[in-house]
Amino acid sequence: MNPHLFVYGTLLSTAGHPNGARLQREARLVGEASIAGRLYRIERYPGLVEDSDPQQRVHGEVYALNDPAQALQWLDAYEGIQPGAHDRNEYERVERPVRLASGEQLTAWIYLYRNDIAPFRLIRDGRWPCASS
């Protein structure tokens, strides 16, 4: 199973969230990375949507999970993913290519936002937390 996870919001090492601290205990920080997409402020958390424009980037970090199967279970629960409830889940976990700060590309798990983004504000620089968080 792929051990890499791309995070871009409350799980960032700088976010100070308890689940971010748990992630740091259960994984090794590989480094800063980015992915093609757009970032929106949903509420007190962000949502990433895919975008084919290579100029649209979301910035975050990649972790190497020590036990991917176990970690992805609690991460899915944290992101509100309920097995068998795909149409009702706010996020979807998928594998996508990400680019490390070094320029190297690798495939990582990411959580994509699935709902309508129309009512939400675009975070133009693709970085969370934004200044008004």
C-alpha positions in Angstrom: 0.0 0.0 0.0 1.2 3.5 -0.9 2.7 5.1 2.3 2.7 8.7 1.1 0.1 11.2 2.2 -0.2 14.8 1.0 -1.7 17.2 3.6 -2.7 20.8 3.0 -4.8 22.0 5.9 -5.4 21.1 9.5 -2.9 18.3 9.4 0.0 20.5 8.4 2.9 20.3 10.9 2.4 24.0 11.6 -1.3 24.0 12.1 -1.2 22.9 15.8 -4.2 20.5 15.5 -4.2 17.4 17.7 -4.6 15.1 14.7 -1.6 16.8 13.1 0.4 15.9 16.2 -0.9 12.3 15.9 0.2 12.2 12.2 3.6 13.4 13.2 3.9 10.5 15.7 2.8 7.9 13.2 4.7 9.1 10.1 7.9 10.7 8.9 7.7 14.2 7.3 9.1 13.9 3.8 8.9 17.6 3.1 7.0 20.4 1.4 5.1 19.6 -1.7 2.4 20.9 -4.1 -0.3 19.6 -6.3 -2.3 21.0 -9.2 -5.5 22.3 -7.8 -7.4 25.1 -6.1 -7.8 25.6 -2.4 -11.1 26.9 -0.8 -11.9 28.0 2.7 -14.8 25.8 3.6 -15.3 26.8 7.2 -12.5 26.5 9.7 -10.8 24.1 7.3 -9.8 24.0 3.6 -11.0 22.0 0.7 -8.8 21.1 -2.3 -10.4 20.6 -5.8 -8.5 19.4 -8.8 -7.6 21.8 -11.6 -5.7 20.9 -14.8 -4.1 24.4 -15.0 -0.5 23.8 -13.9 -0.3 27.4 -12.6 -3.0 26.6 -10.0 -1.1 24.9 -7.1 -2.0 23.9 -3.6 0.9 23.8 -1.2 1.3 21.4 1.7 3.5 18.6 3.0 4.1 14.9 2.2 4.3 12.3 5.0 5.5 8.7 4.8 3.0 6.7 6.9 4.6 4.1 9.2 1.5 1.8 8.9 -0.5 3.1 6.0 -3.5 0.7 6.4 -3.9 1.7 10.1 -3.3 5.4 9.6 -5.7 5.7 6.7 -8.5 4.3 8.8 -8.3 7.0 11.4 -7.5 9.7 8.7 -10.6 8.6 6.7 -12.7 8.9 9.9 -11.2 12.3 10.6 -12.1 13.5 7.1 -15.7 12.2 7.6 -15.4 9.4 5.0 -17.9 6.7 5.8 -17.5 3.4 3.9 -20.5 2.8 1.5 -21.6 6.4 1.8 -19.7 7.8 -1.2 -22.5 10.2 -2.3 -22.7 11.7 1.2 -19.0 12.1 2.0 -17.6 15.6 1.9 -14.1 14.3 0.9 -12.8 11.5 -1.2 -9.4 9.9 -0.7 -7.5 9.3 -4.0 -4.0 8.8 -5.2 -2.5 11.7 -7.2 0.9 12.8 -8.4 2.5 15.5 -6.1 5.7 17.5 -6.6 8.1 17.8 -3.8 10.0 21.1 -3.2 13.1 19.3 -4.7 11.2 18.9 -8.0 10.8 15.1 -7.5 7.4 13.7 -8.2 5.7 10.9 -6.3 2.2 9.5 -5.9 0.5 10.3 -2.6 -2.9 9.9 -1.1 -4.9 13.2 -0.9 -8.3 14.2 0.3 -10.3 16.0 -2.4 -13.3 18.1 -1.5 -16.4 16.7 -3.3 -19.2 19.3 -2.6 -20.1 22.5 -4.4 -17.4 25.1 -3.9 -19.5 28.0 -5.2 -20.3 29.5 -1.8 -16.7 29.4 -0.6 -13.8 31.7 -0.9 -10.8 30.8 -3.1 -7.5 30.9 -1.3 -5.5 32.4 -4.2 -2.0 31.5 -3.1 -3.0 27.9 -2.4 -1.6 28.0 1.2 -3.4 27.2 4.5 -3.7 28.7 7.0 -4.6 31.8 5.1 -4.2 35.2 6.8 -7.9 35.4 7.8 -8.1 31.9 9.2 
